[in-house]
Amino acid sequence: MNDRRFSGLPMLLETPKAAGKATGTIEVDPLDDKNLNTLRSLIAR
């Protein structure tokens, strides 16, 4: 993730979901927030 060769490239992050596939109204999965915060913490500054 911190390799400069990836700088500026769009990326897709696939993460596990708490309840599986949505069958009705799509709601924000609480794991999305946790996973995104973890990813952000890995970025070298």
Backbone as CSV, one residue per row, in Angstrom:
resi,resn,N_x,N_y,N_z,CA_x,CA_y,CA_z,C_x,C_y,C_z
1,MET,0.811,-1.193,0.000,0.000,0.000,0.000,0.858,1.261,0.000
2,ASN,2.006,1.187,0.626,2.877,2.355,0.683,3.935,2.364,-0.417
3,ASP,3.875,1.397,-1.320,4.826,1.335,-2.428,4.504,2.458,-3.410
4,ARG,5.500,3.255,-3.752,5.264,4.419,-4.618,4.742,4.032,-6.002
5,ARG,4.939,2.769,-6.423,4.417,2.345,-7.731,2.895,2.366,-7.756
6,PHE,2.266,2.301,-6.598,0.807,2.324,-6.530,0.248,3.734,-6.364
7,SER,1.109,4.704,-6.202,0.672,6.084,-5.991,-0.175,6.567,-7.167
8,GLY,-1.317,7.107,-6.866,-2.183,7.663,-7.898,-3.079,6.652,-8.591
9,LEU,-2.947,5.372,-8.252,-3.803,4.359,-8.871,-5.097,4.190,-8.074
10,PRO,-6.214,4.060,-8.765,-7.448,3.770,-8.046,-7.367,2.350,-7.486
11,MET,-7.968,2.145,-6.334,-7.914,0.827,-5.708,-9.296,0.422,-5.225
12,LEU,-9.460,-0.858,-5.083,-10.703,-1.428,-4.578,-10.351,-2.260,-3.359
13,LEU,-11.051,-2.021,-2.269,-10.804,-2.761,-1.044,-11.998,-3.653,-0.760
14,GLU,-11.756,-4.958,-0.771,-12.825,-5.901,-0.440,-12.656,-6.306,1.010
15,THR,-13.727,-6.198,1.765,-13.681,-6.513,3.189,-14.819,-7.452,3.557
16,PRO,-14.630,-8.235,4.620,-15.722,-9.104,5.064,-16.885,-8.285,5.598
17,LYS,-18.066,-8.804,5.461,-19.265,-8.135,5.963,-19.798,-8.893,7.163
18,ALA,-20.446,-8.172,8.048,-20.945,-8.764,9.287,-22.089,-9.732,9.033
19,ALA,-23.020,-9.374,8.148,-24.231,-10.175,8.006,-24.372,-10.855,6.646
20,GLY,-23.379,-10.813,5.797,-23.499,-11.452,4.496,-24.170,-10.567,3.463
21,LYS,-24.849,-11.173,2.510,-25.469,-10.436,1.411,-26.727,-9.697,1.844
22,ALA,-26.905,-8.515,1.287,-28.099,-7.718,1.580,-29.302,-8.328,0.872
23,THR,-30.413,-8.401,1.576,-31.634,-8.939,0.973,-32.707,-7.873,0.856
24,GLY,-32.488,-6.725,1.446,-33.469,-5.643,1.403,-32.747,-4.317,1.263
25,THR,-33.152,-3.366,2.072,-32.523,-2.050,2.060,-31.056,-2.183,2.452
26,ILE,-30.193,-1.551,1.673,-28.766,-1.610,1.956,-28.441,-0.620,3.063
27,GLU,-27.804,-1.117,4.112,-27.414,-0.287,5.236,-25.894,-0.307,5.361
28,VAL,-25.360,0.712,6.000,-23.921,0.778,6.207,-23.521,-0.307,7.195
29,ASP,-22.544,-1.094,6.814,-22.042,-2.156,7.680,-21.054,-1.539,8.667
30,PRO,-21.207,-1.784,9.970,-20.285,-1.201,10.947,-18.830,-1.637,10.741
31,LEU,-18.621,-2.787,10.091,-17.250,-3.218,9.821,-16.570,-2.350,8.764
32,ASP,-17.365,-1.700,7.893,-16.771,-0.832,6.874,-15.984,0.301,7.530
33,ASP,-16.572,0.915,8.547,-15.913,2.017,9.245,-14.635,1.524,9.917
34,LYS,-14.710,0.385,10.573,-13.538,-0.185,11.252,-12.439,-0.529,10.245
35,ASN,-12.814,-1.177,9.144,-11.824,-1.566,8.130,-11.185,-0.361,7.472
36,LEU,-11.963,0.677,7.195,-11.416,1.879,6.574,-10.460,2.590,7.520
37,ASN,-10.806,2.655,8.790,-9.907,3.272,9.767,-8.614,2.486,9.896
38,THR,-8.693,1.160,9.854,-7.483,0.331,9.904,-6.607,0.602,8.694
39,LEU,-7.220,0.660,7.517,-6.469,0.942,6.293,-5.800,2.304,6.366
40,ARG,-6.522,3.302,6.814,-5.954,4.647,6.925,-4.768,4.685,7.901
41,SER,-4.830,3.858,8.947,-3.742,3.840,9.932,-2.467,3.224,9.352
42,LEU,-2.575,2.473,8.263,-1.410,1.843,7.640,-0.684,2.739,6.659
43,ILE,-1.271,3.862,6.323,-0.656,4.770,5.349,0.535,5.463,5.979
44,ALA,1.685,5.361,5.319,2.903,6.033,5.796,2.763,7.531,5.565
45,ARG,3.126,8.269,6.551,3.016,9.739,6.406,4.354,10.384,6.446
